[in-house]
Amino acid sequence: MLDYYSVACFCSVVRFQSFEKAAQHLNLTQSAVSQRVKRLEEQCGGPLLIRARPIELTVLGEQLLSHANKVAMLEDGLFGSLKGENTRQPLSIAVNNDVLATWFSDVVTDFSRLDETRLHIKAADQGKTRELLQRGEVVACISQIGTPVSGGSSVLLGYMDYELFSSPEFIENVLRCDRCKISVRSVARAPSLIYDENDELWARYVKECLGMPLDSDTSHWYPSSHGFVSMVLGGTVCALIPSIQVKQAVEDGRLVSLFPQKKLSVPVYWHWFKLNSPVLERLSSVVKKVSGRVLR
């Protein structure tokens, strides 16, 4: 049987990405935490962590972390039902940046009115959130991929539409044309924004919606959803932005959709582990209600 006190040490090291910080959190010495993790590795028959910066999980470590999170959720659900109390175990959720910037704050607000459980949100690229769930680092996630992980469920929440936006000044000073005469070729050569080197949405939009080859030499990297809007408003770049994020700016005339008929629709799925957890069920219900108000 697993030594769950040692499991708690292991989980704290993963959570804080540091043996020292885990020791401070648990009121133990760093040596004691290290010894408990080593003892757990001996019990499990292999290394659980790659002791690097950042700390990485081995396959065995991923399996143990997933198991530990599920056990914690089940125990909290049991004690909550026996004592009539809400859980104190935080829920770790992986959410991509565009959803965080648009509607997930409403999820946190609405959920907090129903439950005292803390939510620990991990930001990740929309193609990577499901991997965090698969590795057991979170118990639920938002993803553009619909296939459930092993032991999990998923549901389609709706679609987020992305459009290519710029300011009127960008059209006048950079594209140097009338709004009615914007060409795909001129936009494809114009300065644009991408999140980072792993930004798959921009590559998809250029190929699927504009029908042009990708030219990464024209793009700035700027890993901030809110920063995208600020920089596009500045008039020197165009960028692919969720339509719901800039609705007011478009109505005010501060931003313009360069190709209103060329939208990239991205599916949004909610994934969660199938556990007998009332608190996770409540969160899932809130996610579905909030997304139903904003997604199409």
C-alpha positions in Angstrom: 0.0 0.0 0.0 1.2 3.5 -0.8 2.5 5.8 1.9 0.2 8.7 1.3 2.2 11.1 3.4 5.1 10.5 1.0 2.6 10.9 -1.9 1.7 14.3 -0.4 5.3 15.3 -0.4 5.7 14.2 -4.0 2.5 16.1 -5.1 3.8 19.3 -3.3 7.1 19.1 -5.1 5.3 18.9 -8.4 2.9 21.7 -7.5 5.6 24.1 -6.3 8.3 22.9 -8.8 10.8 22.9 -5.9 11.8 20.6 -3.0 12.5 23.7 -0.9 9.1 25.3 -1.4 7.4 22.0 -0.9 9.2 21.6 2.4 8.2 25.1 3.5 4.5 24.3 2.6 4.6 21.1 4.5 6.6 22.5 7.5 9.3 19.9 6.9 13.0 20.1 6.1 14.1 19.9 2.5 16.0 16.7 3.4 12.9 15.1 4.8 10.9 15.8 1.7 13.7 14.5 -0.5 13.9 11.3 1.6 10.2 10.7 1.4 10.1 11.1 -2.4 13.1 8.8 -2.7 11.4 6.2 -0.5 8.2 6.5 -2.6 10.3 5.9 -5.8 11.7 2.8 -4.2 8.2 1.6 -3.4 7.0 2.3 -6.9 10.0 0.7 -8.5 11.4 3.6 -10.5 12.1 7.4 -10.6 9.0 9.6 -10.4 10.7 12.9 -11.1 13.4 14.2 -13.4 15.3 16.6 -11.0 15.8 19.5 -13.4 14.5 23.0 -13.8 11.6 22.9 -14.3 11.0 19.6 -12.5 9.6 17.0 -15.0 7.5 13.9 -14.3 8.5 10.5 -15.6 5.7 8.3 -17.0 5.6 6.6 -13.7 5.3 10.0 -12.0 2.5 11.0 -14.3 0.6 7.9 -13.3 1.1 8.4 -9.6 0.1 12.1 -9.8 -3.1 11.2 -11.7 -3.9 8.6 -9.1 -3.2 10.9 -6.2 -5.4 13.7 -7.6 -8.2 11.2 -8.1 -7.9 9.8 -4.6 -7.9 13.3 -3.1 -11.1 14.2 -5.0 -12.8 11.0 -3.9 -11.9 11.5 -0.3 -13.1 15.0 -0.3 -16.3 14.0 -1.9 -16.8 11.3 0.7 -16.0 13.5 3.7 -18.1 16.3 2.2 -21.2 14.1 2.0 -20.6 12.6 5.5 -20.1 16.0 7.2 -22.2 18.1 4.9 -19.2 20.4 4.2 -17.6 21.6 1.0 -14.2 20.3 0.0 -11.0 22.1 0.9 -9.0 20.3 -1.8 -8.4 22.8 -4.7 -9.4 21.9 -8.2 -6.6 22.2 -10.7 -7.9 23.2 -14.2 -6.0 23.8 -17.4 -7.4 26.6 -19.6 -6.0 28.2 -22.8 -5.2 31.9 -22.8 -8.0 33.0 -25.1 -10.7 31.4 -23.0 -9.1 32.9 -19.9 -9.2 36.4 -21.6 -12.8 36.1 -22.6 -15.2 34.1 -20.5 -13.6 31.8 -17.9 -13.5 34.6 -15.3 -17.3 34.3 -15.3 -17.0 30.6 -14.6 -14.8 31.3 -11.5 -17.2 34.0 -10.3 -20.4 32.0 -10.7 -18.8 28.9 -9.2 -17.5 30.8 -6.2 -21.1 31.8 -5.5 -22.0 28.1 -5.2 -18.9 26.6 -3.6 -16.0 27.6 -1.4 -13.5 25.3 -3.2 -10.5 27.1 -4.6 -9.7 26.8 -8.3 -6.1 26.6 -9.4 -6.0 27.6 -13.1 -3.0 26.5 -15.2 -2.6 28.5 -18.4 -1.5 26.5 -21.4 -1.7 26.5 -25.2 -5.0 25.2 -26.4 -3.4 22.2 -28.0 -1.5 21.4 -24.7 -4.3 21.6 -22.0 -5.5 18.1 -22.6 -1.9 16.8 -22.2 -1.9 18.2 -18.7 -5.1 16.3 -17.9 -3.7 13.1 -19.4 -0.6 13.5 -17.3 -2.8 13.9 -14.2 -1.5 17.4 -13.4 -5.1 18.7 -13.5 -8.6 17.2 -13.0 -10.3 19.1 -15.8 -9.5 21.2 -18.8 -10.7 23.3 -21.8 -9.4 21.9 -25.1 -10.0 22.1 -28.8 -9.6 18.3 -29.0 -12.7 16.2 -28.3 -11.4 12.7 -27.6 -11.7 12.0 -23.9 -8.6 10.9 -21.9 -8.6 7.5 -20.3 -10.9 7.5 -17.4 -12.4 10.9 -18.5 -15.4 12.4 -20.2 -15.7 15.3 -22.6 -18.5 17.5 -24.0 -18.6 20.0 -26.8 -19.4 23.4 -25.3 -19.6 25.3 -28.6 -17.3 27.2 -31.0 -15.2 30.3 -30.7 -14.9 32.3 -33.9 -11.6 34.0 -34.7 -11.3 37.0 -37.1 -8.4 39.0 -38.5 -8.6 42.4 -36.9 -6.8 45.7 -37.4 -7.3 49.3 -36.6 -8.5 51.8 -39.3 -5.1 53.4 -39.1 -3.4 50.1 -40.0 -5.6 49.9 -43.2 -4.7 53.4 -44.1 -1.0 53.6 -43.2 0.2 50.0 -43.7 -2.1 48.4 -46.2 -2.6 51.8 -47.9 -6.0 50.9 -49.4 -9.7 51.5 -49.0 -11.5 49.1 -46.7 -13.5 47.7 -49.6 -10.3 46.9 -51.5 -8.3 45.0 -49.0 -6.4 42.1 -50.7 -5.5 38.8 -49.2 -2.0 39.1 -50.6 -1.3 42.5 -49.1 -2.5 41.3 -45.6 -0.4 38.1 -45.8 2.7 40.3 -46.3 1.7 42.8 -43.6 3.1 42.9 -40.0 1.0 40.5 -37.8 1.0 39.0 -34.3 1.3 35.4 -33.2 1.4 34.0 -29.7 4.7 32.1 -30.0 6.4 29.6 -32.2 3.7 27.0 -31.4 0.8 29.2 -32.5 -1.1 26.8 -34.7 -4.2 29.0 -35.1 -2.4 31.6 -37.2 -1.0 28.9 -39.5 -4.4 27.4 -39.9 -6.1 30.7 -40.7 -3.5 31.7 -43.3 -3.9 28.3 -45.0 -7.6 27.6 -44.6 -9.1 31.0 -44.7 -6.7 33.1 -46.8 -5.4 30.4 -49.0 -1.8 31.7 -48.7 1.5 30.1 -47.7 2.6 30.9 -44.2 5.4 33.6 -44.0 6.6 33.6 -40.3 9.0 36.4 -41.1 6.2 39.0 -41.0 5.0 38.1 -37.4 5.9 39.4 -34.0 5.7 37.0 -31.1 3.6 38.4 -28.2 2.4 35.8 -25.7 -0.5 37.7 -24.2 -4.2 37.6 -25.3 -4.9 41.0 -23.8 -1.7 42.3 -25.3 -2.9 41.3 -28.8 -5.8 43.7 -28.5 -3.6 46.5 -27.2 -1.1 46.1 -30.0 -3.7 45.9 -32.7 -5.3 49.0 -31.3 -1.9 50.7 -31.6 -2.2 50.5 -35.4 1.0 48.8 -36.4 -0.1 45.1 -36.7 -3.1 42.9 -37.5 -3.9 39.8 -35.5 -6.3 36.9 -35.2 -8.5 37.5 -32.2 -11.7 35.9 -30.8 -14.6 37.9 -32.1 -16.2 38.0 -28.6 -13.1 39.6 -27.1 -13.3 42.7 -29.2 -17.0 43.1 -29.8 -17.1 46.5 -28.1 -14.0 47.8 -30.0 -15.6 46.9 -33.3 -18.9 48.6 -32.4 -16.9 51.7 -31.4 -15.1 51.7 -34.7 -11.7 51.3 -33.1 -11.1 47.9 -34.7 -12.1 46.5 -38.1 -12.5 42.9 -39.3 -10.4 42.7 -42.4 -12.3 39.7 -43.8 -15.6 39.4 -42.1 -16.6 36.4 -44.2 -13.3 34.5 -43.4 -13.7 33.3 -39.9 -11.9 30.4 -38.2 -14.2 28.4 -36.0 -12.5 26.5 -33.2 -14.4 23.8 -31.2 -14.3 24.2 -27.4 -14.5 21.0 -25.3 -14.7 20.6 -21.6 -12.8 17.5 -20.3 -13.0 16.1 -16.8 -12.1 12.9 -14.9 -15.1 10.6 -14.2 -15.0 10.7 -10.4 -17.7 10.6 -7.8 -17.0 14.2 -7.0 -20.0 16.6 -6.3 -17.7 19.6 -6.5 -16.4 18.7 -9.9 -19.9 18.1 -11.1 -20.9 21.6 -9.9 -18.0 23.1 -11.7 -18.8 21.2 -14.9 -22.4 22.5 -14.6 -21.2 26.1 -14.3 -18.8 25.7 -17.2 -21.6 24.5 -19.4 -24.0 27.3 -18.4 -21.4 30.1 -18.9 -20.1 28.8 -22.2 -23.7 28.5 -23.4 -24.1 32.3 -23.0 -21.0 33.2 -25.0 -20.1 30.4 -27.5 -22.1 29.7 -30.6 
